[in-house]
Amino acid sequence: MYEWGDLSIFLAIVRRGSTLAAARVLGMNQTTVARRVAALEAALGLRLFDRRQDGYRPTEAAAALILQAERVELEAETLTRLAARQNRNLAGSIRVTTTEDCAIILTPWLSEFMELYPDIRVEVIGIDRRLDLGRGEADIAIRVQQGSPTEPGIVFRRLASTPWGIYCSQAYAARHGLPDTGDALNAHMVIGADGVMATWDPFVWLVATAPRATVRHICASLATVLAAIKAGHGIGLLPRPMVVEPDLVECFDLPDFGYQFYLVTAETLKDRPRVRAFNDFIVARASTLRLTLEGRPRR
């Protein structure tokens, strides 16, 4: 079987009339050119050139192959141009919106993507306000919510569930012990929520379940809840993916509040090469990502 690259050598000799001239055009050694055209003749079982003192002349068999060889050359050049265009499209910026808390979880994954695609700049917009993809406020969103996204002009894929846990520091557990039920929280200090976070189901559950608990600290973000738990200010609620510190202790199992991670994309952008590359990257790692997002089980 011949090599595709030998056809370009064949055509160069046809057009230039000698292996020396062809070698100059191709940037190759003349001996290599002569050897490879001989190999092509052997692979095809045809004599392609008459070797004369004044150069190489195509045989009748070679003349019959020139048109087809030029078609192959054209297809190869087209493939090269398409690949170059694809590489150009795998450049530019992607705006990914998520919450500040999710950005902490996902940053290592985004770093790996940027290493694989150095010409694509990922702009992470860590904001608790939900940006409108359909209106072009961002290209991709990684969201945590209950129920599937329903806004117009988007496509989405579920990545993982997001269970919550209830935690305290080891120092707190040593001083006050661990509650083993929701009702037992009434004898403990808990970390409350303020603002929009107070309307989330886990914090609504905490207020309803432990109305007599002592509220030592009130937070408006999950990052400050985590900091308060680590500081020993009380027992608090967190999504399991946020808990990577070995000194935190999970008290007991919580109900399933139905939160899910979704990869959401503006429908008009889903086939753009750099956007598709990002989505394919995330989906290809969904199984591993699920282990991170769903968190480790209670100890």
TADA-V858017 format. One line per field, one symbol per residue. ss: DSSP state (A for helix, B for strand, O for the rest). phi: phi as a letter, one per 30 degrees, with the letter a starting at -180 (. if undefined). burial: 1 if it has 24 or more other ideal C-beta (glycine too) atoms within 12 Angstrom, else 0. A space follows every 50 residues. Layout:
# TADA-V858017
ss = ???
phi = ???
burial = ???
This chain:
# TADA-V858017
ss = OOOOAAAAAAAAAAAAOOAAAAAAAAOOOAAAAAAAAAAAAAAAOOOOBB BBOOBBBBOAAAAAAAAAAAAAAAAAAAAAAAAAAAAAAOOBBBBBBBOA AAAAAAAAAAAAAAAAOOOBBBBBBBOOOOOOOOOOOOOBBBBBBBOOOO OOOBBBBBBBBOOBBBBBBAAAAAAAOOOOOOAAAAAOBBBBBOAAAAAO AAAAAAAAAOOOOBBBBBBOOAAAAAAAAAOOOOBBBBBAAAOOOOOBBB OOOOOOOOBBBBBBBBAAAOOOAAAAAAAAAAAAOAAAAAAAAAOOOOO
phi = .dcedddddedddedciaddddddddibddddddddddddddddibccbc dcdckccdddddedceddddddddddddddddddddddddbjcbcccade ddeddceeddddddddbddccccccdbddddcddcidacbbcbcaciddb ddibbbbdcadbdcbcbbdddddddcicdcbdddddcbcbccbbiddddd eedddddddbdcddccacbcbddddedddddidlcbcbdeedccddcccd dadcdddidbdbccbdedcdcdedddddddddddcdddddddddidddd
burial = 01000111111111000110011001010100110111011001000110 00000101000100110010001000000000000000010001111111 11111100110011001001010111000110100001111111100010 10011111111111111110011001011001001001111110001001 11101110110010101010111111011101111111111110000111 1101001011111111001101111111101110100010011110000
